[in-house]
Structures are given as C-alpha cells and as structure tokens.
Amino acid sequence: MPELTSKYHGSTISIGYSGRDPVELKVNGIIRDKAEQADYLKLTTSVQTGYEWHEWVEGVFLIRQQQIQLTLVCNNETIADQKFDPDIF
C-alpha cells in the first residue's frame, strides 16, 4: 500500500490507498476521512494539537502523467509530498 506519513505537533498523519480501495486520511492510525479513488481528491480533517488549539489537515491524492502524487498539508503548509509509480499497486 503506497502511503505517505509525517509527524506534525506530536501526531502521525498519513494518506494512502491500496488497489481499488478508497483513499484514506489517517491521524494516529484512525481513519478521519476517506473517498473512492478519482484523478484528484482532497481529504480533510482537523486535529487538536494543544489545549483548545486545532490544526486543519489535508491529504491530496493526484494522478498525473503516469504517476500518483500524495501530499500532506497542515494549516496551508506542505509537510510531506511524494510521487509513486502506479505499477507498484
């Protein structure tokens, strides 16, 4: 399963998928958003990172030029980005 994972303010955030399964955005291993595959998806959730402090998290799934790109964004800042060859699925 291609998956992109990053640590952010003490939380582990990931986006990934396998075969024809839905794309999943996880926070600390818990699925927070998911959707059926498409050429472009943006999954979103919020994460509490401190007392009454929340961060907006986005996971982006993009198929372009024979590659799949996974991106994690927190509060409009890219924290991880990776391209995958679709043949590994």
N, CA and C atoms as a LAMMPS dump frame, in Angstrom:
ITEM: TIMESTEP
0
ITEM: NUMBER OF ATOMS
267
ITEM: BOX BOUNDS ff ff ff
-5.0000000000000000e+02 5.0000000000000000e+02
-5.0000000000000000e+02 5.0000000000000000e+02
-5.0000000000000000e+02 5.0000000000000000e+02
ITEM: ATOMS id mol type element x y z
1 1 1 N 0.838 -1.185 0
2 1 2 C 0 0 0
3 1 3 C 0.88 1.244 0
4 2 1 N 0.843 2.032 -1.057
5 2 2 C 1.564 3.303 -1.031
6 2 3 C 0.958 4.216 0.034
7 3 1 N 1.815 4.738 0.882
8 3 2 C 1.339 5.596 1.966
9 3 3 C 2.398 6.662 2.244
10 4 1 N 1.931 7.854 2.477
11 4 2 C 2.805 8.965 2.841
12 4 3 C 2.49 9.312 4.288
13 5 1 N 3.526 9.351 5.126
14 5 2 C 3.337 9.583 6.559
15 5 3 C 4.263 10.693 7.022
16 6 1 N 3.756 11.513 7.966
17 6 2 C 4.569 12.579 8.544
18 6 3 C 4.129 12.827 9.978
19 7 1 N 5.058 13.267 10.798
20 7 2 C 4.754 13.691 12.165
21 7 3 C 4.459 15.184 12.153
22 8 1 N 3.466 15.594 12.922
23 8 2 C 3.11 17.013 12.999
24 8 3 C 2.577 17.31 14.388
25 9 1 N 3.29 18.132 15.142
26 9 2 C 2.893 18.527 16.501
27 9 3 C 2.483 17.318 17.345
28 10 1 N 3.264 16.256 17.275
29 10 2 C 3.013 15.084 18.099
30 10 3 C 2.018 14.097 17.527
31 11 1 N 1.446 14.377 16.375
32 11 2 C 0.505 13.454 15.735
33 11 3 C 1.145 12.829 14.495
34 12 1 N 0.768 11.595 14.209
35 12 2 C 1.203 10.929 12.989
36 12 3 C 0.073 11.03 11.983
37 13 1 N 0.355 11.652 10.845
38 13 2 C -0.65 11.901 9.819
39 13 3 C -0.237 11.134 8.568
40 14 1 N -1.205 10.462 7.918
41 14 2 C -0.867 9.703 6.72
42 14 3 C -2.022 9.72 5.72
43 15 1 N -1.649 9.543 4.45
44 15 2 C -2.605 9.356 3.369
45 15 3 C -2.099 8.185 2.55
46 16 1 N -3.028 7.307 2.145
47 16 2 C -2.616 6.166 1.351
48 16 3 C -3.801 5.395 0.819
49 17 1 N -3.499 4.429 -0.045
50 17 2 C -4.541 3.549 -0.559
51 17 3 C -3.911 2.288 -1.113
52 18 1 N -4.767 1.304 -1.374
53 18 2 C -4.293 0.036 -1.89
54 18 3 C -5.261 -0.456 -2.959
55 19 1 N -4.739 -0.779 -4.122
56 19 2 C -5.57 -1.318 -5.188
57 19 3 C -6.76 -0.44 -5.506
58 20 1 N -7.944 -1.011 -5.434
59 20 2 C -9.173 -0.267 -5.719
60 20 3 C -9.849 0.24 -4.45
61 21 1 N -9.215 0.088 -3.318
62 21 2 C -9.785 0.542 -2.053
63 21 3 C -9.858 2.059 -2.009
64 22 1 N -10.708 2.612 -1.144
65 22 2 C -10.771 4.077 -1.008
66 22 3 C -9.443 4.658 -0.508
67 23 1 N -9.209 5.902 -0.859
68 23 2 C -8.074 6.657 -0.346
69 23 3 C -8.422 7.055 1.086
70 24 1 N -7.462 6.925 2.013
71 24 2 C -7.738 7.194 3.43
72 24 3 C -6.774 8.23 3.996
73 25 1 N -7.314 9.152 4.774
74 25 2 C -6.529 10.106 5.553
75 25 3 C -6.626 9.663 7.007
76 26 1 N -5.471 9.386 7.617
77 26 2 C -5.449 8.892 8.992
78 26 3 C -4.689 9.848 9.902
79 27 1 N -5.152 9.935 11.137
80 27 2 C -4.446 10.659 12.183
81 27 3 C -4.249 9.682 13.33
82 28 1 N -2.997 9.438 13.675
83 28 2 C -2.645 8.471 14.72
84 28 3 C -3.293 7.111 14.469
85 29 1 N -3.31 6.695 13.194
86 29 2 C -3.821 5.387 12.831
87 29 3 C -5.33 5.285 12.706
88 30 1 N -6.046 6.353 12.985
89 30 2 C -7.509 6.355 12.919
90 30 3 C -7.946 7.042 11.62
91 31 1 N -8.79 6.37 10.859
92 31 2 C -9.292 6.959 9.616
93 31 3 C -10.183 8.15 9.949
94 32 1 N -9.795 9.325 9.457
95 32 2 C -10.559 10.549 9.711
96 32 3 C -11.366 11.003 8.502
97 33 1 N -10.954 10.556 7.287
98 33 2 C -11.691 10.865 6.07
99 33 3 C -11.284 9.836 5.027
100 34 1 N -12.216 9.495 4.139
101 34 2 C -11.885 8.583 3.046
102 34 3 C -12.843 8.843 1.891
103 35 1 N -12.404 8.463 0.684
104 35 2 C -13.218 8.651 -0.513
105 35 3 C -12.772 7.668 -1.578
106 36 1 N -13.696 7.35 -2.473
107 36 2 C -13.376 6.494 -3.606
108 36 3 C -12.35 7.191 -4.49
109 37 1 N -11.522 6.406 -5.14
110 37 2 C -10.449 6.951 -5.971
111 37 3 C -10.999 7.775 -7.132
112 38 1 N -10.285 8.824 -7.465
113 38 2 C -10.574 9.694 -8.602
114 38 3 C -9.235 10.278 -9.049
115 39 1 N -9.23 11.007 -10.148
116 39 2 C -7.976 11.612 -10.603
117 39 3 C -7.446 12.644 -9.622
118 40 1 N -8.363 13.281 -8.865
119 40 2 C -7.957 14.28 -7.871
120 40 3 C -8.895 14.178 -6.672
121 41 1 N -8.311 14.078 -5.495
122 41 2 C -9.082 14.054 -4.25
123 41 3 C -8.407 14.948 -3.224
124 42 1 N -9.214 15.607 -2.405
125 42 2 C -8.695 16.325 -1.254
126 42 3 C -9.505 15.87 -0.04
127 43 1 N -8.831 15.18 0.864
128 43 2 C -9.451 14.713 2.097
129 43 3 C -9.071 15.676 3.211
130 44 1 N -9.998 15.942 4.134
131 44 2 C -9.725 16.939 5.168
132 44 3 C -10.216 16.495 6.54
133 45 1 N -9.577 17.049 7.554
134 45 2 C -9.991 16.846 8.934
135 45 3 C -9.301 17.906 9.789
136 46 1 N -9.7 18.005 11.032
137 46 2 C -8.978 18.874 11.963
138 46 3 C -8.353 18.003 13.048
139 47 1 N -7.279 18.516 13.635
140 47 2 C -6.537 17.783 14.656
141 47 3 C -6.297 18.712 15.826
142 48 1 N -6.573 18.229 17.031
143 48 2 C -6.277 19.026 18.221
144 48 3 C -4.814 18.807 18.587
145 49 1 N -4.032 19.89 18.57
146 49 2 C -2.597 19.779 18.852
147 49 3 C -2.21 20.449 20.17
148 50 1 N -3.148 20.995 20.863
149 50 2 C -2.894 21.632 22.148
150 50 3 C -4.217 21.971 22.801
151 51 1 N -4.141 22.532 23.98
152 51 2 C -5.364 22.886 24.686
153 51 3 C -6.134 23.927 23.875
154 52 1 N -7.327 23.527 23.419
155 52 2 C -8.181 24.385 22.591
156 52 3 C -7.459 24.926 21.358
157 53 1 N -6.533 24.145 20.807
158 53 2 C -5.806 24.541 19.596
159 53 3 C -5.979 23.445 18.564
160 54 1 N -6.507 23.808 17.409
161 54 2 C -6.767 22.835 16.349
162 54 3 C -6.022 23.218 15.073
163 55 1 N -5.569 22.212 14.355
164 55 2 C -4.875 22.398 13.083
165 55 3 C -5.727 21.771 11.981
166 56 1 N -5.788 22.405 10.827
167 56 2 C -6.507 21.878 9.676
168 56 3 C -5.561 21.015 8.868
169 57 1 N -5.962 19.777 8.565
170 57 2 C -5.123 18.815 7.863
171 57 3 C -5.789 18.443 6.538
172 58 1 N -4.991 18.401 5.479
173 58 2 C -5.481 17.984 4.17
174 58 3 C -4.56 16.904 3.624
175 59 1 N -5.153 15.929 2.993
176 59 2 C -4.416 14.919 2.254
177 59 3 C -4.852 15.001 0.804
178 60 1 N -3.903 15.141 -0.105
179 60 2 C -4.226 15.295 -1.521
180 60 3 C -3.725 14.082 -2.287
181 61 1 N -4.604 13.525 -3.119
182 61 2 C -4.307 12.387 -3.985
183 61 3 C -4.478 12.875 -5.415
184 62 1 N -3.435 12.753 -6.231
185 62 2 C -3.463 13.281 -7.588
186 62 3 C -2.817 12.287 -8.543
187 63 1 N -3.527 11.96 -9.624
188 63 2 C -2.951 11.13 -10.681
189 63 3 C -2.627 12.061 -11.837
190 64 1 N -1.333 12.079 -12.214
191 64 2 C -0.894 12.96 -13.3
192 64 3 C 0.341 12.363 -13.97
193 65 1 N 0.342 12.368 -15.276
194 65 2 C 1.498 11.935 -16.066
195 65 3 C 2.049 10.588 -15.607
196 66 1 N 1.169 9.604 -15.538
197 66 2 C 1.552 8.234 -15.193
198 66 3 C 2.152 8.097 -13.796
199 67 1 N 1.875 9.055 -12.92
200 67 2 C 2.34 8.957 -11.53
201 67 3 C 1.204 9.32 -10.589
202 68 1 N 1.317 8.826 -9.386
203 68 2 C 0.379 9.19 -8.328
204 68 3 C 1.143 10.017 -7.318
205 69 1 N 0.607 11.181 -7.009
206 69 2 C 1.25 12.081 -6.055
207 69 3 C 0.388 12.173 -4.804
208 70 1 N 1.019 11.944 -3.653
209 70 2 C 0.362 12.094 -2.358
210 70 3 C 0.996 13.28 -1.642
211 71 1 N 0.158 14.139 -1.067
212 71 2 C 0.64 15.337 -0.385
213 71 3 C -0.114 15.504 0.93
214 72 1 N 0.611 15.872 1.984
215 72 2 C 0.002 16.212 3.266
216 72 3 C 0.223 17.689 3.537
217 73 1 N -0.848 18.382 3.915
218 73 2 C -0.81 19.822 4.158
219 73 3 C -1.437 20.089 5.523
220 74 1 N -0.761 20.877 6.344
221 74 2 C -1.299 21.294 7.64
222 74 3 C -1.283 22.812 7.707
223 75 1 N -2.449 23.392 7.948
224 75 2 C -2.595 24.848 8.013
225 75 3 C -1.937 25.538 6.821
226 76 1 N -2.256 25.044 5.631
227 76 2 C -1.793 25.616 4.352
228 76 3 C -0.291 25.494 4.116
229 77 1 N 0.381 24.631 4.845
230 77 2 C 1.815 24.4 4.66
231 77 3 C 2.049 22.925 4.333
232 78 1 N 2.713 22.652 3.212
233 78 2 C 3.007 21.275 2.832
234 78 3 C 4.031 20.687 3.8
235 79 1 N 3.67 19.549 4.413
236 79 2 C 4.59 18.91 5.357
237 79 3 C 5.203 17.639 4.771
238 80 1 N 4.585 17.094 3.699
239 80 2 C 5.148 15.916 3.041
240 80 3 C 4.554 15.813 1.641
241 81 1 N 5.383 15.317 0.714
242 81 2 C 4.957 15.21 -0.673
243 81 3 C 5.795 14.119 -1.338
244 82 1 N 5.141 13.186 -2.022
245 82 2 C 5.893 12.108 -2.665
246 82 3 C 5.115 11.604 -3.875
247 83 1 N 5.856 11.238 -4.931
248 83 2 C 5.272 10.644 -6.128
249 83 3 C 5.544 9.148 -6.123
250 84 1 N 4.554 8.397 -6.602
251 84 2 C 4.648 6.943 -6.651
252 84 3 C 4.395 6.468 -8.071
253 85 1 N 5.069 5.408 -8.467
254 85 2 C 4.843 4.756 -9.747
255 85 3 C 3.604 3.884 -9.606
256 86 1 N 2.592 4.038 -10.469
257 86 2 C 1.372 3.237 -10.315
258 86 3 C 1.596 1.742 -10.484
259 87 1 N 2.71 1.322 -11.054
260 87 2 C 2.982 -0.11 -11.235
261 87 3 C 3.197 -0.835 -9.905
262 88 1 N 3.458 -0.113 -8.813
263 88 2 C 3.697 -0.773 -7.528
264 88 3 C 2.41 -1.167 -6.834
265 89 1 N 1.277 -0.812 -7.414
266 89 2 C -0.007 -1.159 -6.798
267 89 3 C -0.377 -2.552 -7.207
